[in-house]
Amino acid sequence: MVLNRRSLENLKRIAPPGRGRVVTQEEKMRVFVRIKPLSDEDDVPKPKTIRIRNENALIFDPRQDETPFFFHGVKQNPRDITKRQHKSIKYDFHRVFGPQSTNEDIYNESTKDLLDKLLSGYNCSVFVYGATGAGKTFTMLGNENNYGITYLTMKDLYTKVNEQKDSKKFEIYVSYLEVYNEMVYDLLISDKKPLFLRECGNTTSVAGITIKMVNNVDELIEMLRRGNANRTQHPTDANAESSRSHALFQVYIQMTYKHTDQVKMAKLSMVDLAGSERASSNKGMRFKEGSNINKSLLALGNCINNLSDGLRHIPYRDSKLTRLLKDSLGGNCKTLMISCVSPALSSYEDTHNTLKYASRAMKIKSNLKENVMSVNHPQSHYTKIISGLEEEIKNLKIRYEETLLSKAPVPPNNIEDLRSTLESLFTRKLKKHIEILHLESAQKKTELRIFLKRNLLERASLFNAQHSHEVISELNRINIAIQQFEGRMTSLNAQLNILWDEAIAANNELNLFIKQLETNNVKQFLDIDIVRCSSQIIIEEEVNLSDHRNEIGMILDSNLNISQELITMLAEKATQYYNLLEASNKVSEDMKKDYISITKSFLGGLKAVSWDFSPANQCKIKRDVFLNLNQLNIENLRTCVKPEFSKPLNLEECMSPLQVVEDKLQQITIKQEINKMDTLPEINKIDTSPEINIMDKSPESISDETVVISTQAQSLNNTFVLKQNLDKVSANRSATTTPHRNKPPIDMRCLTKSITKPAIQRKKLIINNNKNGLVNRKINQENLPLIMAATKTLADPSLAKAVTKSRINTNILTPKSGNEIGYNKLKKY
Ligand SMILES: Nc1ncnc2c1ncn2[C@@H]1O[C@H](COP(=O)(O)OP(=O)(O)OP(=O)(O)O)[C@@H](O)[C@H]1O
């Protein structure tokens, strides 16, 4: 298809200054050098004129490594018959391709990059330059086995066009012409008639040139092949298939952006120059051809020189070739020059000239402009486009807002009402919560008071004045107080029961409300309020707990002070009586020893005071029972578990594993053991360990009894703890019982005697087993059989094993049968 005049004009009207969007970039011409391989006829193995230094540099006419020649010991200078000067000139280029490089290598590193630029609307130009026979046509067109860069470029161009066809509409046209003997001929038609050049602004166009539309790469290659066939070629001295003309293959691309209607034009020019000719034996027509070729190449050289020197005047008009290449040299075009050279000595001068021009060409700059075509649409066309775009923006805005709204749901209108309901429900729950905390605190304090009163009763049993009226009335007073406290406990428990019901009801109502919020999809708007109110409850709980702990601490403190005063009083009285006895000369040596021992122990005991905060510390556990308000916690409220208040906590109800065994044994063997009481020597025979001595009815005769003061215990009840040999037996049998770590046992038998009178019939023994938990049990005459049974049990390996096992496995306490509640409560702490 031949373009009509209007289409042609459009194609030529590329980026008129000041119209449309014009992006200008200054770019230097890129210059590549390709060195062809030496052929058989070339002067092999004579030295070459080029040595490649690296990818970007070569040395022209390098110095050769010569083997020195000596005559009579004197180095001789060899005579260079080639008359070479060994100039060793270094030339830098953008890339130097050696003889092994293929056309594909050249394409990949040179023309391939141009395509993106071309499809962005920039003019691009590639021309091959060099002497005749240097490989220009081979590089440009190649052959069937080695396609030239024109074919490779066109193939990739169509690939890229196909990739972009969704966004752009492409129209591709080609023209192919030759400049032969300073005449321009159309190569796409067989009818050869010269064409005229026309100057059009900065560009030159060819009047009447055929511009054909090409739809695919195959069509294009076919066109190229036919054009080449029309090209003037004749054998010369230097090249059997010498191209006697300059060939200019041009591809015009018109791209219309589908969304914007914007039109861009770009032109790719591929120029295969005829080779410069040396003065040769060519005669006649070939001579004339050679002269014209040289003339046009000389003009090209002059243009290159002026452009590289930055001169204003460029003699483009000196030849048809330079007029046609005006665009490609320093104009609006990204230009790439491939200089072909031969390394053969016979091409020494040609190669040197080519390299010189190539080197100069590197300095040429061109001004790249994006070719946006101005399309003269009527104003209504633009108005239509603008109103269409406005409509689209409006629609997009609506859609955007809809998306935003759907992502951020709107709170309901009654959100404030819902919030105030939620807050009032939380307030109700909080109120009940605080009331429970107060009651529970009161409950704990009462429990502690009962505990302390009971300790007083135990303490009283240490003395031998139980029958005096004063003591009896005091004991009565304590018992009455205990009864009152227990009455209060019962009342507190009843109140707590009611409060818990109310709290659970309030909590259920709140949970139901939150669930409704969730179902109605409005909980998300009140989440922050839920968190705020919940944290308020936690804070209130902490504040109340802290107050409660302070109050418990104060009670314990005052009790400790009283205990210390009592110790002081006892010590004073003991000294007073000792002095009296001494004055009346009734102090035996043993008593003296005891007194000194007591004094020492008091001092030692004080020294050994240490507070053990480990979790296993029994005193700490006891104290914590009163400190914590564990019945009430958020978890309980959440799960609506109402604690048991049926009975006040009684530590005395809790037993150790050993006691469980004891109890069981008691049931089984107590009768037998009572019967055997009279036959104790027999028991001694069964187990010869010293602890059997405990069965001796006379406490004075207890020889292996060890007394330990538990300093922690002092803080609560100043209990004297007697660690019986029973423990030793247990340790021997089971190897699991560890001795008291911090306080080595000291013999305090005398202390007990001093305080409780030697003749006491009922002796309180407290077995303190630090490892296995709290054992706080009275041992008196009534339960001596029980101890005996336990002792015997330990003497029996199988029973001892059972005892030991339960000691190890059970952490603290085991409830008495039928008293699960008390045990469960204690377990909580
Ligand atoms: N790189 C190369 N590898 C192999 N053969 C080559 C190479 N370059 C050129 N030749 C061969 O050298 C010969 C001359 O090459 P070509 O025709 O391309 O030179 P030219 O520069 O186009 O010459 P002219 O200007 O006279 O047309 C051809 O036979 C070609 O096959």
The ligand as a MOL file (V3000), in Angstrom:
LIG
                    3D

  0  0  0     0  0            999 V3000
M  V30 BEGIN CTAB
M  V30 COUNTS 31 33 0 0 0
M  V30 BEGIN ATOM
M  V30 1 N 32.0610 -10.8330 10.9190 0
M  V30 2 C 32.1900 -11.5340 9.8160 0
M  V30 3 N 32.2380 -12.8580 9.8680 0
M  V30 4 C 32.3720 -13.6010 8.7730 0
M  V30 5 N 32.4440 -13.1000 7.5520 0
M  V30 6 C 32.4130 -11.7670 7.4010 0
M  V30 7 C 32.2700 -10.9290 8.5300 0
M  V30 8 N 32.2240 -9.6540 8.0550 0
M  V30 9 C 32.3280 -9.7110 6.7300 0
M  V30 10 N 32.4440 -10.9650 6.2960 0
M  V30 11 C 32.5850 -11.3870 4.9630 0
M  V30 12 O 33.4040 -10.4470 4.3020 0
M  V30 13 C 32.9100 -10.1990 3.0530 0
M  V30 14 C 32.6500 -8.7380 2.8550 0
M  V30 15 O 31.7020 -8.3710 3.7220 0
M  V30 16 P 30.5730 -7.2870 3.3900 0
M  V30 17 O 30.0050 -7.4760 2.1110 0
M  V30 18 O 29.6160 -7.2960 4.5310 0
M  V30 19 O 31.4420 -5.9910 3.4110 0
M  V30 20 P 30.9330 -4.5030 3.2090 0
M  V30 21 O 31.5550 -3.7300 4.2880 0
M  V30 22 O 29.4840 -4.5070 3.1500 0
M  V30 23 O 31.5840 -4.1500 1.8330 0
M  V30 24 P 31.0380 -3.1060 0.7570 0
M  V30 25 O 31.1400 -1.7960 1.3760 0
M  V30 26 O 31.9710 -3.2920 -0.3430 0
M  V30 27 O 29.6940 -3.5470 0.4740 0
M  V30 28 C 31.6560 -10.9920 2.8240 0
M  V30 29 O 31.9700 -12.1740 2.1110 0
M  V30 30 C 31.2480 -11.3350 4.2290 0
M  V30 31 O 30.6110 -12.5840 4.2590 0
M  V30 END ATOM
M  V30 BEGIN BOND
M  V30 1 1 1 2
M  V30 2 1 2 3
M  V30 3 2 2 7
M  V30 4 2 3 4
M  V30 5 1 4 5
M  V30 6 2 5 6
M  V30 7 1 6 7
M  V30 8 1 6 10
M  V30 9 1 7 8
M  V30 10 2 8 9
M  V30 11 1 9 10
M  V30 12 1 10 11
M  V30 13 1 11 12
M  V30 14 1 11 30
M  V30 15 1 12 13
M  V30 16 1 13 14
M  V30 17 1 13 28
M  V30 18 1 14 15
M  V30 19 1 15 16
M  V30 20 2 16 17
M  V30 21 1 16 18
M  V30 22 1 16 19
M  V30 23 1 19 20
M  V30 24 2 20 21
M  V30 25 1 20 22
M  V30 26 1 20 23
M  V30 27 1 23 24
M  V30 28 2 24 25
M  V30 29 1 24 26
M  V30 30 1 24 27
M  V30 31 1 28 29
M  V30 32 1 28 30
M  V30 33 1 30 31
M  V30 END BOND
M  V30 END CTAB
M  END
